[in-house]
């Protein structure tokens, strides 16, 4: 039985053509065929790096039909690469259908990582990046956009969106009215000649943007909702006290300090609860942890 070819999912630059890996260039030269979201844009990349591999188009409106054709070629043993217009395929770009069909046909799918606009914007945002949600493009219709924002109102993770330039101002107005005046970053034309990074609160950025003629691809990074302070019951504090005494070997004074640090409760209240708990357990005097 003939071995299937491999499907390479190749990330390409989002602007600056130098932002491509050596591995991506090698793979694009070695495969038998490259499927591209827009062959005209991909040819510019090919010309820059002397890549002569045959190109075919695979974009949103022909993805189902062309994917099946590519699966047939892969099953014949032909190695194929897929690239989107810019960045990582499938991230708000075509590619998902082809990848799913390849996996369904037990074809090996190999990532060739590189640039992604959402990660590029996040890493320079100065907004917490230990956890985040990427939501792709905001809905173009105002009602659907507001519904989505309402569903994210209590999201504590940093949020990343893409947006079209002609909708930027109205989308920021919806963000401000639904999510509130959040800290955010607007990254426009990342890695390109006219790259622009705007930082601030939504209400501060809106007047600036209303006076500008906005062009290019835009990524929004918005801070998450500050989680509401947890309310700790006396019983929960007592449980922490006994657990720390058992597991850590801390002195009673250190136990109090640890609980204050972890819960944010005032030292006076923690001290009172711990003294009462220890007194009940062993008849200890208050002075033992003062």
N, C-alpha and C positions, 0 to 999 in steps of 0.2 A: 504493500500500500504506500502510495506516495506521501511523503511528509508535507504538511501544510507550510506555507510561508508564514512570516511573522509580520504583525502589524505594529509599526512604530508610531507612537503618539508624540510628536515633536513640538516643543515650545519654540517660538520664534520671537524676535524683538518686538516690543510694543511701539518703538519709535526709532531710537538710535540703532543702526544696523550692526554696531560693534557688540551689542548685547546678545550675542549668540555663542553657544558653547562650541568648543572644538569637536565634541562628540556629535552635536547636532549637524554640523557641516559634513562630517564623515558619513553619518547615516544617510543624509539626503543625497550624497553622491553615490553611495553603494546600493541603495534599494533599486528595484527595477522600475518603480512607478511612485510618483508622489501625487496624492489627492490634496487639493487646496481649496479653501473656501472662496478665494478670489485669485485666479491664476495670474491676473495682471499685477497684483501686489506682490505675489510670490516670485514672479519673474524678476522683479527689481532686486529681491534678496539673492536669487540665483545668479544674476549678473554680477553682483558685488563679490560673490565667492566662487565664481566660475563653476557653477553647478549646471550640468546639462541633462539631468534626469528628466524623462518625459513627465508632463503635468496633465492632470485632468481636474475638472472642477467638481467639488462636492460642497453644496451650500444648503441653506435651510429648505428651499423649495424643491430640491431634487435629492435630498438626503436618503430617503427610503429607497428610491429606485437605484441610485448610484451605489449605495451601500451594498446592495445585493450583488451588483456586478463586481464590486471589489472583493466581496467574500468569495465569489467564484474564482477570481484570479488568485486569491490567497490559498484556496484549496488546491489549486494547480501547482502550488509550491513557489509562487512569486512573492517576494518580500515587498511590502507597501509601507509608505510613510504617510501620515496625515498631518497637515498643518492648517491652522485657521489663519484669518487675516493677520492677527498679531497676538502674541501672548500664548497662553496654554489652551489647546483645544478643549472644547466642552465646558469651559468656564464662561458662561453667557455667550457661547459660540457653538456652532455645530460640532458634531463629533460623537455625541452620546449614542445615537442610533447605530453608527458604524461599530463602535466599541462593543455595545451590547450584542450585536449580531455576531461579531467575531468571537466573543466569549461563548455565545450559545453554540457556535460551531467548533468549539474547543481549539480555537486558533490562539496562539500565544500573543498577548498584547504587551508591548514593552514601552515603558515611559522613558522619554528623553527630556528631562526637566530643564526648566529655564525660567524666563520672565513671566510674571502674571501681574496685571495692573493692580489688582486688589491687595496683594501682598506687598508690592512696591510702595503703594500709598500708605499702608498700615505701618511699615517699618520706619517711616520717617515722620509719622504723625505726632509722636509724643503722647498719644492716647494709649491707655493700657492695652497690651497685645498678648497677654498671657492666655486670654480666651476671647473669641470673637465669633460673630455670625456674618456670613456673606449672603446677601439676598439678591444679587444680580441687579438688573435694571428695575427701578421703581416703576409701577404701573403708569401708563400714559394717561389713563382716565382719572380725573380727580377723585371720584367716589371710591374707586378701587384703591387708589393710592392712600387715601385717608383710612380706609378699612385696614390696609396692611399696617400702617403706622400705629393705629389703635391697638392692633394685636401685639405690637412690639413695645408698647408704652412701659411695661414693667420689666423689659429685658435688661438684665444687668451686664451682659457682655457688650463689648464694643461692636458696633454695627457698621457694615461696609455695604455701600450701594454704588451702582453705576447710574449715570443720568445723562440725558441728552442736553446740549447747551441751551436749546430753545425752551426747555422746561425747567431749567435750573431755579430760576427765581420763584416760580409758583410752587415748586416742590419744597424749597426752603421755607416758604410761607406756611405750607402744610406741616412741615416738620416742626416749626416753631409753635404752631397752634395746637398740635397734638402731643408732641413729645416735650415741649417746653424749650426754654432757651439753653440748649445744650452746648458744650464745648465741641468743636468739630474742626475738621480739615477738609478743604476742597482742593483736590489735586487735578490740575488740568494739563493736558498734553505732556504727560510724564515722559521723560528722557528725550523729548523733542526740542527743537530750537526755541520754541516759545513756551517752554515749561513754566508753570506758575503754581505755587503752593500758597494757599491762603489759610490762615489759622485764626481762630477766635470763636466767639459765641455767635449763634445764628443771628440774633438781633443786631450785632455789630457788623456782620458780613453782608446782610441784606441791602443796606443803603449803598454800599460800595458796588455790589453786583448790579443793582438797578441802573447804575450810571455807566456800566460797561457793555460793550458789544462782545458777547461771549461766544467763543468758537472752540471746537476741538472736543476731544474725549475727556470725560470728567469722572472722577472717583470721589465719593464722599465717605469720610470716616467720622463716625459720631459716637460720642461717649455713651456708655450704658447708664441705666438708671441706678442711682446709689441705692443699694439694698437697705430696706428698713431695718432699724436697730432691733435686734432680737430682745424679747422680754424674757428674762430668766426668772423662774419661780424659786422660792426658798428651797424647795425640795431638790431642784436641779443643782443648786449651789452646794447643798449638803452632799449630794451624790458625787459631785466633782471632788469635794474635800476628801471623802473616804477613798475614792479611787486613786487620787494622787498620793495620799498617805501610804496606800497599799503598794502602788506600782513604782513609785519614785524614790522612796526613802527620804523625801524632803522633810525638813523641820516644819512644824506647824506654821511658823512665820512665813517660810518659803511657799507653803501651800496657799496661804492667803495671797501672797504676791502673784503667784501663778494664776490664780482664779481671777484676780483683778485685771491682769494683763489679757487673759483670754476672753473675758466676758465684757469688759468695759464698765462693769458695775463699780460704784464707788467703794473705796477701801473700807469706809465706815460700815456700809451695809454688809459686805462680805465678812468683815471681822465679827460683826454681831451674829451672823448666821453660823459661822464656823465655831465661835465660842460656845454658842448654845448647843450645837451638834456634839462637840467634844465633851462638854460638860454633862450632857445627857448620857453619853457613851461611857465615860470613865471618871466623871466627877472632877475634871481638870479645872484649875483656877484660871481666870482671865489673864493673869500675869504670865502664863506659860507661852503666849504668843504675842505679847504686847511689845 
